[in-house]
Amino acid sequence: MSKRINLMGCPVDDFDMQGTVLEAEKYILNRRQCQHVVVNVAKYVAMQNDPELKKIISSCDIINADGMPLVWASRLLGTPLPCRVAGVDLFQELVGVCAAKGYKPYFFGAREWVVEKMVDEFKKRHPGLNVAGFRNGYFDKSEEGQIAEDIQKSGADMMFVGFSSPMKENFLNRWMPVMQVPFCMGVGGSFDIIAGKTLRAPVWMQEMGMEWFYRILQEPARMWKRYAKTNPVFIWMVLRELVKKNMQTTK
């Protein structure tokens, strides 16, 4: 049985991979809607200046920690998470579940050639996969309503959104009532990884919490500024919480 912890003001579920998959499938079987989100260092920092994003994330039905720094922080602060559940790994696991059990996924995001190549890759891995539909992530805001209706008509059981944050969280929060897809998950740049546009960090770097460094190596012009800003702020947040915790225990 999972429990939800409070990690520096944001709820996080202590599911492992298997527990997350089982919980996601409950929503499909019961035809109830679930907005899933993974939180990482960048998202924690973004929430500090974006109250709406924090509100949406806190209201999500399943919240996983994507990244070892969050797991380490949870242990330092006395509310240990068992492990990370990386979004890209969960994404692939759930597509495999779709193929095995006949659920229909819908893929929304990235450039047209990326999403097409990703769908082809998944069909190669899972010949029985029944894709409800897919669409690139380039559209005008005025088109959102029609896109949501088209997704609803597709009969999808799971939906994976390949936008950046906070766009994906905002889109799902706004349009899930129209789309009526039981399980919706934002997967960020995972489409690029499956399509082969970008590479995943080696396992040893994943386990050491160094995926951010591997991303800088691949996209230095875009990524170094992001991590130069977010990593120090996250460390400061953890230290601040540690000081508060120590002050409370000494009273």
C-alpha positions as CSV (number, residue, x, y, z in Angstrom):
1,M,0.0,0.0,0.0
2,S,1.5,3.3,-1.1
3,K,1.5,6.5,1.0
4,R,1.9,10.0,-0.1
5,I,4.7,12.1,1.5
6,N,5.2,15.8,1.7
7,L,8.5,16.6,0.2
8,M,9.4,20.3,0.6
9,G,5.8,21.4,0.2
10,C,4.9,19.1,-2.7
11,P,3.1,15.7,-2.3
12,V,4.9,12.7,-3.8
13,D,3.7,9.1,-3.9
14,D,6.1,6.4,-2.7
15,F,5.2,4.0,-5.5
16,D,7.9,2.0,-7.2
17,M,7.6,1.2,-10.9
18,Q,5.4,-1.9,-10.5
19,G,3.1,0.0,-8.0
20,T,2.8,2.9,-10.4
21,V,1.8,0.7,-13.3
22,L,-0.8,-1.2,-11.2
23,E,-2.2,2.1,-9.9
24,A,-2.4,3.5,-13.4
25,E,-4.3,0.4,-14.7
26,K,-6.9,0.8,-11.9
27,Y,-8.0,4.0,-13.5
28,I,-8.4,2.4,-16.9
29,L,-10.3,-0.6,-15.5
30,N,-12.6,1.7,-13.5
31,R,-12.9,4.2,-16.4
32,R,-11.9,7.0,-14.0
33,Q,-9.6,9.8,-15.0
34,C,-6.1,10.2,-13.7
35,Q,-3.6,13.0,-14.3
36,H,-0.1,11.6,-13.7
37,V,3.0,13.8,-13.2
38,V,6.7,13.2,-12.5
39,V,8.6,15.8,-10.4
40,N,12.3,16.6,-10.8
41,V,14.7,19.2,-9.7
42,A,13.8,21.7,-12.5
43,K,10.1,21.3,-11.7
44,Y,10.6,21.8,-8.0
45,V,12.4,25.1,-8.7
46,A,9.8,26.1,-11.2
47,M,7.0,25.6,-8.7
48,Q,8.6,28.2,-6.4
49,N,7.7,31.0,-8.8
50,D,4.6,29.4,-10.5
51,P,1.8,29.0,-8.0
52,E,-0.6,27.6,-10.7
53,L,1.9,24.9,-11.7
54,K,2.3,24.0,-8.0
55,K,-1.5,23.8,-7.6
56,I,-1.9,21.6,-10.6
57,I,0.9,19.2,-9.7
58,S,-0.3,18.9,-6.1
59,S,-3.8,18.0,-7.4
60,C,-2.5,15.2,-9.6
61,D,-3.7,11.7,-8.9
62,I,-0.3,10.0,-9.2
63,I,3.0,11.9,-8.5
64,N,6.3,10.2,-9.0
65,A,9.8,11.3,-8.2
66,D,11.8,11.4,-11.4
67,G,15.4,11.8,-10.4
68,M,17.8,10.6,-7.7
69,P,18.3,14.0,-6.2
70,L,14.7,13.9,-5.0
71,V,15.1,10.4,-3.5
72,W,18.3,11.6,-1.7
73,A,16.5,14.7,-0.4
74,S,13.6,12.6,0.9
75,R,16.1,10.5,2.8
76,L,17.9,13.5,4.3
77,L,14.6,15.0,5.4
78,G,13.3,11.8,7.1
79,T,10.6,10.9,4.6
80,P,12.4,8.4,2.4
81,L,11.1,7.4,-1.0
82,P,12.0,3.8,-2.0
83,C,13.3,4.7,-5.4
84,R,12.9,7.0,-8.4
85,V,10.4,6.3,-11.1
86,A,11.9,7.8,-14.2
87,G,9.3,9.2,-16.6
88,V,10.8,7.8,-19.7
89,D,11.0,4.3,-18.1
90,L,7.4,4.4,-16.9
91,F,6.3,5.7,-20.3
92,Q,7.9,2.6,-22.1
93,E,6.5,0.3,-19.4
94,L,3.0,1.6,-19.9
95,V,3.1,1.3,-23.7
96,G,4.2,-2.3,-23.2
97,V,1.1,-2.8,-20.9
98,C,-1.1,-1.3,-23.6
99,A,0.3,-3.9,-26.1
100,A,-0.1,-6.8,-23.7
101,K,-3.6,-5.9,-22.6
102,G,-5.2,-4.3,-25.6
103,Y,-5.3,-0.7,-24.2
104,K,-5.1,2.0,-26.8
105,P,-2.5,4.8,-26.4
106,Y,-2.6,8.3,-27.9
107,F,0.7,10.2,-28.4
108,F,0.6,14.0,-28.6
109,G,3.7,16.2,-29.0
110,A,7.1,16.8,-30.6
111,R,7.7,17.4,-34.3
112,E,5.8,15.3,-36.9
113,W,8.8,13.2,-37.9
114,V,9.7,12.5,-34.3
115,V,6.2,11.3,-33.2
116,E,5.9,9.3,-36.4
117,K,9.3,7.6,-35.8
118,M,8.5,7.0,-32.2
119,V,5.2,5.3,-33.1
120,D,7.0,3.1,-35.6
121,E,9.5,2.2,-33.0
122,F,6.9,1.2,-30.5
123,K,5.1,-0.9,-33.1
124,K,8.3,-2.7,-33.9
125,R,8.8,-3.5,-30.2
126,H,5.1,-4.4,-29.7
127,P,3.6,-5.8,-33.0
128,G,0.1,-6.0,-31.4
129,L,0.0,-2.4,-30.2
130,N,-3.2,-0.7,-31.2
131,V,-2.5,3.0,-31.4
132,A,-5.6,5.2,-30.9
133,G,-3.8,8.1,-32.7
134,F,-1.0,10.6,-32.6
135,R,-0.4,14.2,-33.4
136,N,2.6,16.6,-33.4
137,G,2.9,19.3,-30.7
138,Y,2.6,22.3,-33.0
139,F,-0.7,24.1,-32.8
140,D,-2.4,27.4,-32.1
141,K,-4.1,27.9,-28.8
142,S,-7.4,28.4,-30.7
143,E,-7.1,24.7,-31.9
144,E,-6.9,23.2,-28.4
145,G,-10.6,22.5,-28.1
146,Q,-10.9,20.7,-31.4
147,I,-7.7,18.7,-30.6
148,A,-9.3,17.7,-27.3
149,E,-12.5,16.6,-29.0
150,D,-10.5,14.6,-31.6
151,I,-8.6,12.8,-28.8
152,Q,-11.9,12.0,-27.1
153,K,-13.3,10.5,-30.3
154,S,-10.2,8.3,-30.7
155,G,-11.3,6.1,-27.7
156,A,-7.8,6.2,-26.1
157,D,-7.2,4.5,-22.8
158,M,-3.8,6.2,-22.2
159,M,-2.5,9.5,-23.4
160,F,1.1,10.6,-23.4
161,V,2.0,14.3,-23.9
162,G,5.4,15.2,-25.1
163,F,5.5,19.0,-24.3
164,S,7.8,20.8,-21.9
165,S,6.7,22.1,-18.5
166,P,4.5,23.8,-17.6
167,M,2.7,23.5,-20.9
168,K,1.9,19.8,-20.6
169,E,0.6,20.1,-17.0
170,N,-1.6,23.1,-18.0
171,F,-2.9,21.4,-21.1
172,L,-3.9,18.2,-19.3
173,N,-5.5,20.1,-16.4
174,R,-7.5,22.2,-18.7
175,W,-8.7,19.6,-21.3
176,M,-8.9,16.2,-19.5
177,P,-12.7,16.7,-18.8
178,V,-13.2,17.0,-22.6
179,M,-10.8,14.3,-23.7
180,Q,-12.2,11.7,-21.3
181,V,-9.0,9.6,-21.4
182,P,-8.6,7.5,-18.2
183,F,-4.8,7.9,-17.8
184,C,-2.9,11.0,-18.9
185,M,0.8,11.5,-18.5
186,G,3.2,14.2,-19.5
187,V,6.4,12.7,-20.7
188,G,8.4,15.8,-21.8
189,G,11.4,14.9,-24.1
190,S,10.7,11.1,-23.9
191,F,9.4,11.1,-27.5
192,D,12.8,12.4,-28.7
193,I,14.6,9.5,-26.8
194,I,12.3,6.8,-28.2
195,A,12.7,8.2,-31.8
196,G,16.5,8.3,-31.4
197,K,16.7,12.1,-31.7
198,T,18.5,12.3,-28.3
199,L,20.2,9.6,-26.3
200,R,19.5,8.4,-22.7
201,A,22.3,8.7,-20.2
202,P,24.2,5.5,-19.4
203,V,22.8,3.6,-16.5
204,W,25.7,4.5,-14.2
205,M,25.1,8.2,-14.7
206,Q,21.3,7.6,-14.0
207,E,22.1,5.9,-10.8
208,M,24.5,8.7,-9.7
209,G,21.9,11.4,-10.5
210,M,24.1,12.7,-13.3
211,E,21.6,12.6,-16.2
212,W,21.5,16.4,-16.2
213,F,25.2,16.5,-17.1
214,Y,24.7,14.1,-19.9
215,R,21.9,16.3,-21.3
216,I,24.3,19.3,-21.1
217,L,26.8,17.3,-23.2
218,Q,24.2,16.7,-25.9
219,E,22.6,20.2,-25.9
220,P,25.1,22.5,-24.2
221,A,23.7,25.8,-25.7
222,R,20.2,25.1,-24.3
223,M,20.7,23.0,-21.2
224,W,23.7,24.5,-19.3
225,K,21.7,27.7,-18.4
226,R,18.8,25.7,-17.1
227,Y,20.9,23.5,-14.8
228,A,23.2,26.3,-13.7
229,K,20.0,28.0,-12.4
230,T,18.0,25.1,-11.0
231,N,20.6,22.9,-9.4
232,P,22.0,25.5,-6.9
233,V,18.4,26.6,-6.0
234,F,17.4,23.0,-5.3
235,I,20.4,22.4,-3.0
236,W,19.5,25.6,-1.2
237,M,15.9,24.4,-0.8
238,V,17.0,21.1,0.7
239,L,19.5,22.8,3.1
240,R,16.7,25.3,4.2
241,E,14.4,22.3,5.0
242,L,17.2,20.6,6.9
243,V,17.7,23.7,9.0
244,K,14.0,24.0,9.7
245,K,13.8,20.3,10.6
246,N,16.7,20.5,13.0
247,M,15.3,23.6,14.7
248,Q,12.0,21.8,15.2
249,T,13.7,18.7,16.8
250,T,15.8,20.9,19.2
251,K,12.8,22.8,20.6
